Amino acid sequence: MQETRGDERFMKVLILGATGVVGKAALERALGDRGVGQVIAPTRRSLAPHPKLINPVAQELDLLLPDAHVWEVDAVICAMGTTIRKAGSKAAFRHVDYALPIAFSKEAYQKGAQALALVSSPGASLSIPLFYCRTKGEVERDIQKIGFESVTIVRPGMIGGERNEFRLAERMVLPVAKLLHPLLPRALRVNPAANIADVLVDSVLAPKPGVRLATSRDLV
Ligand SMILES: NC(=O)c1ccc[n+]([C@@H]2O[C@H](COP(=O)([O-])OP(=O)(O)OC[C@H]3O[C@@H](n4cnc5c(N)ncnc54)[C@H](OP(=O)(O)O)[C@@H]3O)[C@@H](O)[C@H]2O)c1
């Protein structure tokens, strides 16, 4: 719940996926923001300590769900995600990109959260045969049904940022995309993780009622 010190209000924000490229940028931005009093970031790997950070750690994030009701956050940022290849199966992918975001968001909403920002993907759609895009479409649809007063869905294109893991396609395409940056249409330019983080954090700190969509062209 929102804390007050004097006349100022400080928000409590839940960040899912805080060890990832976008999540890390959102965490950094949130921790540095005067309007944020506390960040709760459940992860599989420990984060660097910070006075404003609570970092519950578990190999299986489901194990942390029973604790979620005591966090009482004002807002949720979800930057969690994987790929079918990395997760090992369609079911395991769906668990990370659909089941966990929905489960944590529901807990947060039931305890009073009113704003949510979700990182989705271009091509997210309910009517597409591609499992990845359909799952993203389903998480977008069902997260809107939870009841949050303010929902922001961000569909970045190619994400720019420091990545520990080696992704061949990204290593080949990113430098070319950066070189051609001024010539490319906005929709095809690289979206720096810091820009995505700004949209995520701004949208929950100053929530506007309703649902908004930010696409690659808004994140250049
Ligand atoms: N990469 C792109 O170019 C791109 C483009 C469009 C949309 N997106 C979407 O944008 C979002 C963020 O992308 P990103 O590039 O920042 O992702 P990322 O760097 O791969 O980070 C993904 C985050 O999800 C967490 N995660 C993955 N599997 C998990 C599991 N089984 N249990 C708990 N946590 C798990 C990771 O935790 P660990 O560190 O523990 O693995 C990490 O914190 C994703 O939803 C992705 O689908 C990405």
The ligand as an ORCA input file, in Angstrom:
! r2SCAN-3c Opt
* xyz 0 1
  N      14.260    -10.208    -26.649
  C      13.525     -9.590    -27.545
  O      14.042     -9.088    -28.549
  C      12.030     -9.438    -27.325
  C      11.255     -8.855    -28.304
  C       9.893     -8.641    -28.053
  C       9.333     -9.013    -26.845
  N      10.100     -9.621    -25.911
  C       9.476     -9.955    -24.615
  O       9.939     -9.003    -23.679
  C      10.005     -9.580    -22.361
  C      11.352     -9.286    -21.748
  O      12.364     -9.683    -22.652
  P      13.887     -9.725    -22.226
  O      14.674     -9.755    -23.483
  O      14.165     -8.683    -21.187
  O      13.942    -11.173    -21.534
  P      15.156    -11.854    -20.773
  O      16.346    -10.971    -20.740
  O      15.320    -13.222    -21.333
  O      14.579    -11.958    -19.270
  C      13.511    -12.787    -18.985
  C      13.168    -12.743    -17.510
  O      12.196    -13.763    -17.252
  C      12.706    -14.633    -16.240
  N      12.355    -16.035    -16.428
  C      12.547    -16.799    -17.524
  N      12.170    -18.068    -17.274
  C      11.729    -18.097    -15.983
  C      11.214    -19.120    -15.125
  N      11.055    -20.383    -15.528
  N      10.864    -18.787    -13.864
  C      11.024    -17.516    -13.432
  N      11.511    -16.510    -14.182
  C      11.863    -16.798    -15.446
  C      14.215    -14.518    -16.356
  O      14.786    -14.989    -15.145
  P      16.237    -15.732    -15.144
  O      17.233    -14.599    -15.223
  O      16.242    -16.456    -13.873
  O      16.273    -16.618    -16.362
  C      14.366    -13.035    -16.598
  O      14.239    -12.312    -15.397
  C       9.672    -11.047    -22.539
  O       8.322    -11.251    -22.201
  C       9.865    -11.294    -24.025
  O       9.013    -12.304    -24.500
  C      11.437     -9.824    -26.116
*
